Amino acid sequence: MKVGDTIKFDFAGKKKEGVVAKLFPNSVHLKVDFEKDKGKIVKRKLSEVGAGKEKTKKSKK
């Protein structure tokens, strides 16, 4: 995920589509167009939008 990507996320029980405005290590700011508020910024944690860091297991040798 990078700035400018379009992603879908849960909002009020529905799927909304937003564009990544800012990306931080643990959160993301999404620009979303609502019916009465175009360009609203919504903050979500990366784990909520399904793009959290994937943990890998390191094998000991």
C-alpha positions as MATLAB code, in Angstrom:
seq = 'MKVGDTIKFDFAGKKKEGVVAKLFPNSVHLKVDFEKDKGKIVKRKLSEVGAGKEKTKKSKK';
ca = [
       0.000    0.000    0.000;
       1.254    3.478   -0.850;
      -0.095    7.026   -1.138;
      -2.622    7.317   -3.958;
      -3.852    3.707   -3.795;
      -7.594    3.075   -3.629;
      -8.731    0.654   -0.923;
     -12.036   -0.565    0.516;
     -12.709   -0.468    4.258;
     -15.616   -0.946    6.668;
     -17.548    2.174    7.646;
     -20.832    2.015    9.585;
     -21.426   -1.597    8.571;
     -20.894   -0.934    4.865;
     -17.904   -1.060    2.549;
     -16.604    2.383    1.569;
     -13.877    3.191   -0.909;
     -11.124    5.671   -0.105;
      -7.811    6.937   -1.430;
      -4.720    6.758    0.779;
      -3.807   10.361    1.669;
      -1.086    9.732    4.291;
       0.581    6.538    5.414;
       2.133    6.013    8.847;
       3.778    2.932   10.430;
       0.605    1.923   12.333;
      -2.188    3.976   10.754;
      -3.457    5.408    7.507;
      -5.406    8.543    6.576;
      -7.991    7.948    3.837;
      -9.713   10.590    1.731;
     -13.344    9.541    1.317;
     -16.216   11.168   -0.589;
     -19.415   11.110    1.450;
     -22.776   12.275    0.136;
     -22.685   15.622    1.961;
     -18.955   15.884    2.683;
     -16.598   15.426   -0.257;
     -12.927   14.846    0.534;
     -13.374   13.897    4.214;
     -10.267   12.467    5.900;
     -10.870    9.252    7.877;
      -8.190    7.694   10.103;
      -7.878    3.914   10.441;
      -5.321    1.529   11.887;
      -3.486   -0.590    9.346;
      -4.747   -3.749   11.018;
      -8.363   -2.594   10.447;
      -7.927   -2.053    6.715;
      -6.180   -5.405    6.308;
      -2.734   -4.108    5.460;
      -0.939   -4.662    8.750;
       2.603   -5.898    8.911;
       2.818   -9.577    8.137;
       4.834  -11.395   10.720;
       7.233  -14.012    9.448;
       8.679  -16.824   11.472;
      12.422  -17.087   11.453;
      13.723  -20.600   11.707;
      16.751  -21.250   13.855;
      19.560  -23.174   12.228;
];
